[in-house]
Amino acid sequence: MRIFIIDTSNMGPELQGGLVRVVGSTNPTKEEKRECVDTVSRYAMDGWAISADPFTPIGWLAALTAEAACVPFVSAARLAMTVTAALMQR
C-alpha cells in the first residue's frame, strides 16, 4: 500500500486539514488491509480527508474507514478532476 500526501491549501474548506491518497494492490493481503485501516484511522484522527478509488478493495476499505471516522472521503476520479481544474487556473 502507498500513501500520497496532497497539498489542499487552494481547495475547499472541507479539505483544508490535508488530503491523503491511498493506493493498494488489487488483491490485498490481510496485512495490507490492516495497514490500510491503521493508516487511514491515524490520519483521520488528525483531521485529514481521505482519497482512494472506491472500486478497488483497498479503496473501498479506505472509504469505509473514513466514513466510520467521520472525515471527508474523496473519490480518486473526483480528485483528479479537481486537481486538473486547479492546475488549469494557474
JOSULJO-V668501 format. One record per backbone hydrogen bond with DSSP energy under -0.5 kcal/mol. NH is the residue of the N-H (numbers start at 1). CO is the residue of the C=O. E is the energy in kcal/mol with one decimal. If there is no record, write none. Layout:
nh=[NH/NH]
co=[CO/CO]
e=[E/E]
This chain:
nh=[2/4/6/6/11/15/16/18/19/20/21/22/22/23/33/34/35/36/37/38/39/40/41/42/43/44/45/46/46/47/48/49/50/51/52/54/56/58/60/61/62/63/64/65/66/67/68/69/70/71/74/75/76/79/80/81/82/83/84/85/86/87/88/89/90/90]
co=[23/21/4/19/8/12/13/15/6/49/4/20/51/2/29/30/31/32/33/34/35/36/37/38/39/40/41/42/43/44/43/18/72/20/74/52/53/25/56/57/58/59/60/61/62/63/64/65/67/66/50/73/52/75/76/77/78/79/80/81/82/83/84/85/86/87]
e=[-3.4/-2.5/-0.5/-2.9/-1.9/-1.7/-1.2/-1.7/-1.1/-2.3/-3.3/-0.5/-3.0/-2.4/-2.1/-2.2/-2.7/-2.2/-2.3/-2.7/-2.8/-2.8/-2.3/-2.1/-2.3/-2.7/-2.2/-0.8/-0.6/-1.8/-2.1/-2.9/-2.6/-2.9/-1.3/-0.9/-1.9/-0.5/-2.8/-2.0/-2.6/-2.4/-2.5/-2.3/-2.5/-2.5/-2.4/-1.7/-1.1/-2.2/-2.9/-0.5/-1.9/-2.4/-2.3/-1.6/-2.2/-2.8/-2.2/-2.2/-2.2/-2.4/-2.0/-1.0/-0.5/-0.8]
